């Protein structure tokens, strides 16, 4: 098990609880998508998993250890890319490696390898302003995976991209993760994205979150799945659950 959340209670200062006794388990190598109504606490959960926020009570363990600060083996990919505008694509990929003390030659080799894997060798010396949105996100993916994380957290990383670019990068992430024991957790509001990337889908309601529905989706990421009737059937099931849990929360007067 790589993630163990038990009895989690969390609230922002002066606000009602977002999580109130929430439990969740993630086994090593699993691919999860977290989805729910807007404002339901999906991103808050991700920040708790990174160690950027701390629970009021309960515990969040990653790889068997309490998170008191961000851990080196956790990778994070954000929607806004997080690239340094004054650094080239290659320099952005090398940033984390330099912080970890890797030699200049090792950094250059690693950056070249990962830029090749995401299809950006020809623009390695371009700056972010010279790249398309899809290319910038590829750089962000390469920078994160070059650190060889065992846990990859993604916060709506493709939501600002056009449909074809988003689908291309979704497939790229699945390809890069395949054959490793890396665990992935994607937070998204896009049902099709959740169904394509999440072999297990966590459907959360509006706060206070005490439990969540887990949906099994074994074909996630498999070739041809997106064009299969089973994909659209699964999307319909997830949509129904998201809408249903949103209505339940509204009926009980829960805030968001």
C-alpha positions as CSV (number, residue, x, y, z in Angstrom):
1,X,0.0,0.0,0.0
2,X,1.4,3.4,-0.9
3,X,-1.5,5.7,0.3
4,X,-3.4,5.2,3.6
5,X,-5.9,7.9,4.7
6,X,-7.7,7.1,7.9
7,X,-10.1,9.2,10.0
8,X,-9.1,12.3,8.0
9,X,-10.5,15.6,9.3
10,X,-9.6,18.8,7.5
11,X,-11.1,22.3,7.3
12,X,-9.8,25.6,6.2
13,X,-9.6,28.2,8.9
14,X,-13.1,29.5,9.8
15,X,-14.8,27.1,7.4
16,X,-16.8,24.0,7.8
17,X,-14.9,20.7,7.4
18,X,-14.0,19.5,3.9
19,X,-13.2,16.0,5.2
20,X,-14.8,14.5,8.3
21,X,-13.6,11.0,9.2
22,X,-12.6,10.1,5.6
23,X,-10.8,6.8,4.9
24,X,-9.1,5.7,1.6
25,X,-6.5,3.2,0.6
26,X,-4.4,3.1,-2.6
27,X,-2.2,0.1,-3.5
28,X,1.1,0.5,-5.1
29,X,1.0,0.7,-8.9
30,X,-2.7,1.5,-9.1
31,X,-4.1,4.3,-11.4
32,X,-6.8,6.4,-9.7
33,X,-9.0,9.2,-10.9
34,X,-10.8,11.4,-8.4
35,X,-13.9,13.1,-9.6
36,X,-16.9,14.9,-8.1
37,X,-18.9,18.2,-8.2
38,X,-17.1,21.4,-8.5
39,X,-15.8,22.6,-5.1
40,X,-16.1,19.2,-3.5
41,X,-12.5,19.1,-2.2
42,X,-10.7,17.1,-4.9
43,X,-7.7,19.5,-5.0
44,X,-7.6,19.7,-1.2
45,X,-7.2,15.9,-1.1
46,X,-4.3,16.2,-3.5
47,X,-2.6,18.9,-1.4
48,X,-3.0,16.6,1.6
49,X,-1.3,13.8,-0.3
50,X,1.6,16.1,-1.3
51,X,2.2,17.2,2.3
52,X,1.5,20.8,1.4
53,X,-1.5,20.8,3.8
54,X,-1.8,18.9,7.1
55,X,-4.9,17.2,8.5
56,X,-6.6,18.5,11.7
57,X,-6.9,15.0,12.9
58,X,-6.6,11.5,11.5
59,X,-3.6,10.5,9.4
60,X,-2.3,10.5,5.9
61,X,0.5,8.0,5.3
62,X,2.4,7.7,2.0
63,X,4.7,4.7,1.7
64,X,4.0,3.9,5.3
65,X,5.2,7.3,6.7
66,X,3.2,10.3,7.9
67,X,3.4,13.3,5.6
68,X,5.0,16.2,7.6
69,X,6.4,17.8,4.5
70,X,6.5,17.1,0.7
71,X,8.4,13.9,-0.1
72,X,11.1,13.5,-2.7
73,X,9.5,10.5,-4.4
74,X,6.2,12.2,-5.1
75,X,5.8,13.9,-8.5
76,X,3.2,16.7,-9.1
77,X,1.9,17.9,-12.5
78,X,-0.3,21.0,-12.4
79,X,-2.6,22.7,-14.9
80,X,-0.5,25.8,-15.2
81,X,2.7,23.8,-16.1
82,X,4.9,25.6,-13.5
83,X,7.7,26.2,-16.0
84,X,10.4,28.9,-15.5
85,X,9.8,31.4,-18.4
86,X,13.5,32.3,-18.6
87,X,14.7,28.7,-18.9
88,X,14.7,26.5,-22.0
89,X,12.7,23.3,-22.2
90,X,15.8,21.3,-21.4
91,X,16.8,23.6,-18.5
92,X,13.3,23.2,-17.1
93,X,13.5,19.5,-17.2
94,X,16.9,19.6,-15.5
95,X,15.7,21.9,-12.7
96,X,14.7,19.2,-10.2
97,X,17.8,17.1,-11.1
98,X,20.0,20.0,-10.3
99,X,18.3,20.6,-7.0
100,X,19.0,16.9,-6.2
101,X,22.7,17.3,-6.8
102,X,23.0,15.4,-10.1
103,X,26.1,16.2,-12.1
104,X,25.8,18.5,-15.2
105,X,26.4,15.7,-17.6
106,X,23.9,13.4,-15.9
107,X,21.3,16.2,-16.0
108,X,21.9,16.7,-19.8
109,X,21.6,13.0,-20.5
110,X,18.4,12.7,-18.5
111,X,16.8,15.8,-20.0
112,X,17.7,14.6,-23.5
113,X,16.2,11.2,-22.8
114,X,12.9,12.5,-21.4
115,X,12.5,15.2,-24.0
116,X,12.9,12.4,-26.6
117,X,10.3,10.3,-24.8
118,X,7.7,13.1,-24.9
119,X,8.6,14.0,-28.5
120,X,10.3,17.4,-27.9
121,X,13.9,16.8,-28.9
122,X,13.6,19.4,-31.7
123,X,12.5,22.2,-29.3
124,X,14.8,21.4,-26.4
125,X,16.4,24.8,-26.6
126,X,13.1,26.8,-27.0
127,X,11.7,28.9,-24.2
128,X,8.2,28.3,-22.8
129,X,6.9,31.4,-24.7
130,X,7.9,29.7,-27.9
131,X,6.0,26.5,-27.2
132,X,2.4,25.6,-27.6
133,X,0.3,24.7,-24.6
134,X,0.6,21.0,-25.4
135,X,4.4,21.3,-25.7
136,X,4.6,23.2,-22.4
137,X,2.7,20.4,-20.7
138,X,4.9,17.8,-22.2
139,X,7.9,19.6,-20.7
140,X,6.2,19.6,-17.3
141,X,5.6,15.8,-17.7
142,X,9.2,15.2,-18.6
143,X,10.5,17.3,-15.7
144,X,8.4,15.4,-13.2
145,X,9.0,11.9,-14.6
146,X,12.8,12.6,-14.9
147,X,12.8,12.5,-11.1
148,X,11.5,8.9,-11.2
149,X,8.6,9.3,-8.7
150,X,6.9,6.3,-7.2
151,X,3.7,8.4,-6.8
152,X,2.5,10.8,-9.5
153,X,-0.2,13.3,-8.5
154,X,-2.0,15.3,-11.2
155,X,-4.3,18.3,-10.7
156,X,-6.4,18.8,-13.8
157,X,-3.2,18.9,-15.9
158,X,-4.9,18.9,-19.3
159,X,-8.0,20.9,-18.7
160,X,-6.8,24.0,-20.6
161,X,-5.8,22.1,-23.7
162,X,-7.9,21.4,-26.8
163,X,-9.6,18.0,-27.0
164,X,-7.2,16.3,-29.4
165,X,-4.1,17.5,-27.5
166,X,-5.6,16.5,-24.2
167,X,-6.4,13.0,-25.4
168,X,-2.8,12.7,-26.9
169,X,-1.2,13.7,-23.6
170,X,-3.5,11.4,-21.6
171,X,-2.4,8.5,-23.7
172,X,1.3,9.6,-23.3
173,X,1.0,9.5,-19.5
174,X,-0.5,6.1,-19.6
175,X,2.3,4.9,-21.9
176,X,5.0,6.3,-19.7
177,X,3.5,4.8,-16.6
178,X,2.9,1.4,-18.1
179,X,5.4,-1.3,-17.1
180,X,6.4,0.6,-13.9
181,X,5.1,0.3,-10.3
182,X,4.4,4.1,-10.3
183,X,1.1,4.9,-8.6
184,X,-1.0,7.7,-10.3
185,X,-3.8,9.8,-8.8
186,X,-5.5,12.2,-11.2
187,X,-7.9,14.9,-10.0
188,X,-10.3,16.0,-12.8
189,X,-13.7,17.4,-13.5
190,X,-13.7,15.7,-16.9
191,X,-15.7,12.5,-16.9
192,X,-14.1,11.1,-20.1
193,X,-10.6,11.8,-18.7
194,X,-11.4,10.1,-15.5
195,X,-12.7,7.0,-17.4
196,X,-9.7,6.9,-19.7
197,X,-7.0,7.3,-17.0
198,X,-8.5,5.8,-13.9
199,X,-8.6,2.0,-13.4
200,X,-10.2,2.9,-10.2
201,X,-12.4,6.0,-9.9
202,X,-13.1,7.7,-6.6
203,X,-16.4,9.7,-6.8
204,X,-16.7,12.2,-4.0
205,X,-19.7,14.4,-3.0
206,X,-19.7,17.9,-1.6
207,X,-18.3,18.5,1.9
208,X,-18.3,17.3,4.5
209,X,-16.8,14.2,2.9
210,X,-17.1,11.1,5.2
211,X,-17.0,8.4,2.5
212,X,-16.7,8.1,-1.3
213,X,-17.8,5.6,-4.0
214,X,-15.1,3.5,-5.7
215,X,-15.9,2.4,-9.3
216,X,-13.8,-0.3,-11.0
217,X,-12.7,0.5,-14.5
218,X,-10.2,-2.3,-15.5
219,X,-10.0,-1.3,-19.2
220,X,-8.7,2.3,-18.5
221,X,-5.9,3.2,-20.9
222,X,-6.2,0.1,-23.1
223,X,-5.8,0.6,-26.8
224,X,-9.1,1.3,-28.5
225,X,-11.0,1.8,-25.3
226,X,-12.0,5.4,-26.0
227,X,-13.8,4.3,-29.2
228,X,-15.5,1.3,-27.6
229,X,-19.2,1.3,-26.6
230,X,-18.0,0.1,-23.1
231,X,-16.1,3.4,-22.7
232,X,-19.3,5.5,-23.3
233,X,-21.3,3.2,-21.0
234,X,-18.7,3.7,-18.2
235,X,-18.8,7.4,-18.8
236,X,-22.6,7.3,-18.4
237,X,-22.3,5.4,-15.1
238,X,-19.7,7.8,-13.7
239,X,-21.8,10.8,-14.8
240,X,-24.9,9.3,-13.0
241,X,-22.9,8.8,-9.8
242,X,-21.4,12.3,-9.9
243,X,-24.8,13.9,-10.5
244,X,-26.4,11.7,-7.9
245,X,-23.9,12.6,-5.2
246,X,-24.2,16.2,-6.0
247,X,-28.0,16.1,-5.5
248,X,-27.6,14.2,-2.3
249,X,-25.3,16.8,-0.9
250,X,-27.7,19.6,-2.0
251,X,-30.6,17.9,-0.4
252,X,-28.8,17.6,3.0
253,X,-27.7,21.2,2.8
254,X,-24.0,20.5,2.6
255,X,-21.9,23.5,1.5
256,X,-19.1,23.6,-1.1
